[in-house]
């Protein structure tokens, strides 16, 4: 493979994405809400029953 072919192959390979990281985190943290907010990856646990009752 020539250097030019290697460089073209490098560009075709997808790099890690924030969305991909969010998907992996959501699978590894069941019970957490995973969001991307203003370019940041946020994982927060779901509110418990007492919290939901206080809000309603």
DRENKE-285775 format. One line per field, with one value per residue (C-alpha): x, y, z; residue number from 0; residue in three letters. Coordinates in nm, 2 decimals, padded with zeros to 4 digits, always signed. Example, Ala and Ser with C-alpha at 12.3 -4.5 7.8 and 13.67 -1.06 7.14 Angstrom:
residues 2
east = +01.23	+01.37 .
north = -00.45	-00.11 .
up = +00.78	+00.71 .
k = 0	1 .
r = ala	ser .
END
This chain:
residues 56
east = +00.00	+00.14	+00.15	-00.13	-00.35	-00.27	-00.37	-00.70	-00.77	-00.71	-00.96	-01.23	-01.20	-01.47	-01.34	-01.51	-01.81	-01.99	-02.31	-02.13	-01.99	-02.34	-02.47	-02.20	-02.25	-02.62	-02.57	-02.32	-02.53	-02.88	-03.11	-02.93	-03.04	-02.76	-02.78	-02.56	-02.62	-02.43	-02.16	-02.12	-02.20	-02.42	-02.53	-02.78	-02.97	-03.35	-03.53	-03.66	-04.02	-04.00	-03.86	-04.13	-04.40	-04.27	-04.28	-04.64 .
north = +00.00	+00.34	+00.63	+00.80	+00.49	+00.47	+00.83	+00.78	+00.47	+00.67	+00.94	+00.68	+00.52	+00.68	+00.82	+00.82	+01.04	+01.19	+01.01	+00.68	+00.75	+00.83	+00.51	+00.30	+00.48	+00.43	+00.06	+00.04	+00.24	+00.10	+00.33	+00.64	+00.91	+00.98	+01.31	+01.54	+01.89	+02.18	+01.94	+01.77	+01.41	+01.40	+01.08	+01.13	+00.87	+00.87	+01.04	+00.81	+00.78	+01.02	+01.29	+01.24	+01.25	+01.58	+01.73	+01.63 .
up = +00.00	-00.09	+00.15	-00.04	-00.01	+00.36	+00.41	+00.22	+00.43	+00.75	+00.65	+00.58	+00.92	+01.15	+01.47	+01.81	+01.84	+02.13	+02.03	+02.02	+02.37	+02.49	+02.35	+02.52	+02.85	+02.84	+02.79	+03.08	+03.32	+03.34	+03.54	+03.44	+03.20	+02.95	+02.76	+02.55	+02.67	+02.51	+02.39	+02.72	+02.81	+03.12	+03.31	+03.60	+03.79	+03.75	+04.03	+04.31	+04.41	+04.70	+04.47	+04.21	+04.48	+04.61	+04.27	+04.20 .
k = 0	1	2	3	4	5	6	7	8	9	10	11	12	13	14	15	16	17	18	19	20	21	22	23	24	25	26	27	28	29	30	31	32	33	34	35	36	37	38	39	40	41	42	43	44	45	46	47	48	49	50	51	52	53	54	55 .
r = unk	unk	unk	unk	unk	unk	unk	unk	unk	unk	unk	unk	unk	unk	unk	unk	unk	unk	unk	unk	unk	unk	unk	unk	unk	unk	unk	unk	unk	unk	unk	unk	unk	unk	unk	unk	unk	unk	unk	unk	unk	unk	unk	unk	unk	unk	unk	unk	unk	unk	unk	unk	unk	unk	unk	unk .
END
